[in-house]
Amino acid sequence: MAVQGRTLDPERNVRPLWRNRDYNLLWMSRTFTEAGFNATLMAFPLLVLAVTGSPAQAGLVAAVNATAQLVAGVPAGTLLDRWNRKVVMLSCEIARVTVLGLLVWTIWQDTVQIWHMVVTAAVLGLCASLYDPAEEASLPHVVPEEQLATAVSMNHARSNIGQLLGTGASGVLFGVKHLLPFAANAVAHVVSFCLLLFIRLPKPPRPEAGESRPGFWKETAEGLRWVWGHRLIRVTACCAVALNFLFQVVYLVIIMAAQQDDVPSGQIGMMAAMFGVGGLLGALAAPRLYRLLGQRHSVLMVFWAMAVLAPVSLTVTDGPLLGLLLAGMAFFAPTANTAVSTYQLLTTPDRLRGRLSGIIGLVSGVSAALGPLAGGLTMEWAGPRWAIVAAAAGTALVAVVATLSPTLRGFTPSEDETAPAPEPSATTPPGGE
């Protein structure tokens, strides 16, 4: 199977990922940033409430962070296809350490104000819009194609580990001293910066003499045309968007229904933890499940699992059992994400991968934000039981459409599907290699 001018040979001996120096450095670097991000994300509303006492302003800070990341996502992807991705990641870490250090100083001096937090949240969101797709687009440069699916699934495990570590430590650190979660995040980014220094990544290809580079917006439009014009890229992206949206809806309505059924708050916390553990275990199992199920069935499995398990929650009022249902749904999501992400990375030319990641990040982020809103409105209008029924019905409908989709029937790792399309205006091989 040819990919980017090379031949994939499953029997070829490749060193295991745990011996891949550059991948391990990249993985550890992002793990530190994930843990720090989640610690700060949880501590921000606590700090705003402690300083202002205003829930609305706490929501404002969270909204600024998310909005900055979403609005900058597509332009950031275009810039990443122009700039040196390693330099971008290093610069983001410097910016994060700077703003977090200033915020820690204002908290220490007891002079922190809401605008300090808003600016910090905006800078962190902008940095995430650059760093995250830069790291994703760099992955094929540090991992052989034969191991890319395993690397993608381990990255999903990393996200779960970072979430568990960050959220778990944040409340404890904030209780000891308000500045500690933010200081810990700053230290995490310093460590990440040091690890990134030793990663070897190729520099972006330069235009040949006399060749002019297309304008910024022309390159942005080229990325949008690539995603929309490539049928399987478009359909798998829609699957990822639907998965993000439905997960947020189902998770929220089950948690809120449990609360209205007077499930103890401790058990609700256990349900959330079991959901996270299910995702972590699913990420660890994803490489084997991906090889066992194949690309198409990896995607279909998660939709059918949600469609079957969500209605079961109507008959259960025990917190741990509800947690098991949530864990079961979360277990299959990393395998679906592995199938989609691996296909998209292998199919997309390197010079377009930044734009691909930016576009996918934007639509996935919007769907993840709309999911809780849709779930909350449905519960308010119809009540918890009918909200679960509606969420299950919507998931089943998506599962049926995906199963019958003629495009997804061809979602198999054949040579024609995984070889990147010819680049319309580049004479340099992807990645300059």
SULMOHU-V835914 format. One line per field, one symbol per residue. ss: DSSP state (2 for helix, 1 for strand, 0 for the rest). psi: psi as a letter, one per 40 degrees, with the letter a starting at -180 (. if undefined). A space follows every 10 residues. Layout:
ss->???
psi->???
This chain:
ss->0110011000 0000002220 2222222222 2222222222 2222222222 2200222222 2222222222 2022222222 0000222222 2222222222 2222222200 0002222222 2222222222 2222222222 2200222222 2222222222 2222222222 2222220002 2222222222 2222220000 0000000000 0000022222 2222222220 2222222222 2222222222 2222222222 0000222222 2222222222 2222222222 2222222222 2222222222 2222200022 2222222222 2222222222 2222222002 2222222222 2222222222 2222222222 2202222222 2222222222 2222022220 0000222200 0000000002 220
psi->hhhfeihhhd ehhiiideeh dddddddddd dddddddddd dddddddddd ddehdddddd dddddddddd dedddddddd edihdddddd dddddddddd ddddddddef ehiddddddd dddddddddd dddddddede eehiddeddd dddddddddd dddddddddd ddddddhded dddddddddd dddddddehh iiiiiiiihe hihiiddddd ddddddddeh dddddddddd dddddddddd dddddddddd efhidddddd dddddddddd ddddeddddd dddidddddd dddddddddd ddedehehdd dddddddddd dedddddddd dddddddhid eedddddddd dddddddddd dddddddddd deiddddddd dddddddddd dddehdddde gigidddehi iihdehehih ee.
